[in-house]
Amino acid sequence: MKRENYRALDESLDPPRWDELEDIGAEMVRDMMQFLQTIRETPVWRQPDESIRRQFEKPLPREAQPFREVYEDFKKHILPYHLGNMHPRFWSWVMGNGSAQGMLAEMLAAGMNSNVGVGDQAAMYVDRQVIDWCKEMMGFPGESSGSLVSGASTANLNALVVARNAANRYIRQCGLQVYSGKLVMYASTETHSCIQKAGEIMGIGSEGVRKVNVNAAYEMDTAHLEELIKEDLVLGNIPFCVVANVGTVNTGAIDPLEEIFFIALKYRLWFHIDGAFGALLKLVPEYASKLRCLELADSIAFDLHKWMYMPYEAGVVLIKDAQEHRNAYALQPDYLAHHSRGIAAGPELPSNFGFELSRGFKALKVWMTLKEQGIDKYSRLIRQNVHQAKYLASLIRKTDRLEVMAPVSMNIVCFRYDPGWLNASALDELNREILLQLQEQGIAAPSYTRLKEAYCLRVAVTNHRSRREDFDLLVREVLRIGESLTEGVFSQEITSH
Ligand SMILES: *Cc1c(COP(=O)(O)O)cnc(C)c1O
């Protein structure tokens, strides 16, 4: 065989010239730093038009292309068409900004390409360290267990499976057939859709997720909870769990944890908390009494990519009883057996506490940014967001044509523009149009919801870049757009008569 042929056999993905790739890498870092530094001066959002969408309908690439060209493609066709959640005036759904430091940490994690699923490697200890810090943040005991997962949806599912299996130790072997009755759990009507989806995945069906009424502040009505439990017991159903919200997605309501805890105790139910973003208020002393009973939960799910501003993705599940966590997930065949020496030694497998085996090094960005900033900085930022939400609510209350639509208990403000002379459906239409114009003009990005049928603009502040002036601007712009729209309608009505 000729010499060239040997060379051809030994291909790899490494660059032909490392120095060139190094230059591109340095340029990427500079470009992204510039991008993040100037984000405030750019539109919150810009729509990917037809020509952009067409860029991603191409056949599988067969030929090589210089990395630089691919990077140019990214800069032209991907980067400008972001969702906007790094922007100081992005308040849609509940989303975090990430950070430049987090971005660099992600690069390091990708460079190491750690599989934090197995083995005696530093990444496994970092992963465990971060979970321990999360326990400390939530007031969970050191001997509880936990896992870093993709997000709160997965974290909730992880915990609810533990709750389901804790109710019967034969369930892993025999499945739901071990029960003669229907398994049921409870959650308020304001609960996030991922809880219902978890119920569906777990085989209890959406009907197995009982919807408990809420009061005027959108908090769980615990009298109704108890009624439903009693009803189920009479019907021969098997209640196993109650899910409490700390921060509902619509309005940020906190369910009455203490009452729910005692009801769970009385009926021997697993007490789970979905605290996707709200649980982070545990870091803010003003909420101490309201969240006093959070640590009484058997399990909690929350996100680090929302109100801890970590780059996507990072969610956390904590389970008070580590043995129940293992009972639900641990399964170690020979090829995963733990050794006392060598590469297969090290900490207990994360797969004992969840479904995933191969896992990325999500922990690194958390570890690095927490060390850099310190937890007190996060407490201050979270408190700042709460104050900003209250500030926005106060601006709205002071403004004639604006109306706050729900109590502002933490960082979410639901409101609408109401000129005072429109019927309900026209008012909905008007507010939807205001929202779309805010977004399409790149001014700000609130989202929306319906409260008691009424369409509202919804501002969820989990944004470390927002400043007070951003909320002044929001109010000004809502008024400007609202007025321009209603003046149009008004004059149209006059001229058409
Ligand atoms: C965002 C959210 C979820 C889902 O979390 P993901 O990280 O998007 O999976 C669940 N519950 C609440 C209350 C949320 O706000």
The ligand as an SDF file (V2000), in Angstrom:
LIG
                    3D

 15 15  0  0  0  0  0  0  0  0999 V2000
  -41.0330   26.8350   33.4740 C   0  0  0  0  0  0  0  0  0  0  0  0
  -41.8700   26.0590   34.4180 C   0  0  0  0  0  0  0  0  0  0  0  0
  -41.9060   24.6670   34.3570 C   0  0  0  0  0  0  0  0  0  0  0  0
  -41.1970   23.8970   33.2900 C   0  0  0  0  0  0  0  0  0  0  0  0
  -39.8110   24.0900   33.3930 O   0  0  0  0  0  0  0  0  0  0  0  0
  -38.8280   23.8050   32.1650 P   0  0  0  0  0  0  0  0  0  0  0  0
  -37.5080   24.1760   32.6990 O   0  0  0  0  0  0  0  0  0  0  0  0
  -39.2880   24.7010   31.0630 O   0  0  0  0  0  0  0  0  0  0  0  0
  -38.9720   22.3800   31.8080 O   0  0  0  0  0  0  0  0  0  0  0  0
  -42.6690   24.0090   35.2980 C   0  0  0  0  0  0  0  0  0  0  0  0
  -43.3460   24.6710   36.2500 N   0  0  0  0  0  0  0  0  0  0  0  0
  -43.3290   26.0140   36.3400 C   0  0  0  0  0  0  0  0  0  0  0  0
  -44.0910   26.6980   37.4130 C   0  0  0  0  0  0  0  0  0  0  0  0
  -42.5910   26.7620   35.4120 C   0  0  0  0  0  0  0  0  0  0  0  0
  -42.5670   28.0890   35.4950 O   0  0  0  0  0  0  0  0  0  0  0  0
  1  2  1  0
  2  3  1  0
  2 14  2  0
  3  4  1  0
  3 10  2  0
  4  5  1  0
  5  6  1  0
  6  7  2  0
  6  8  1  0
  6  9  1  0
 10 11  1  0
 11 12  2  0
 12 13  1  0
 12 14  1  0
 14 15  1  0
M  END
$$$$
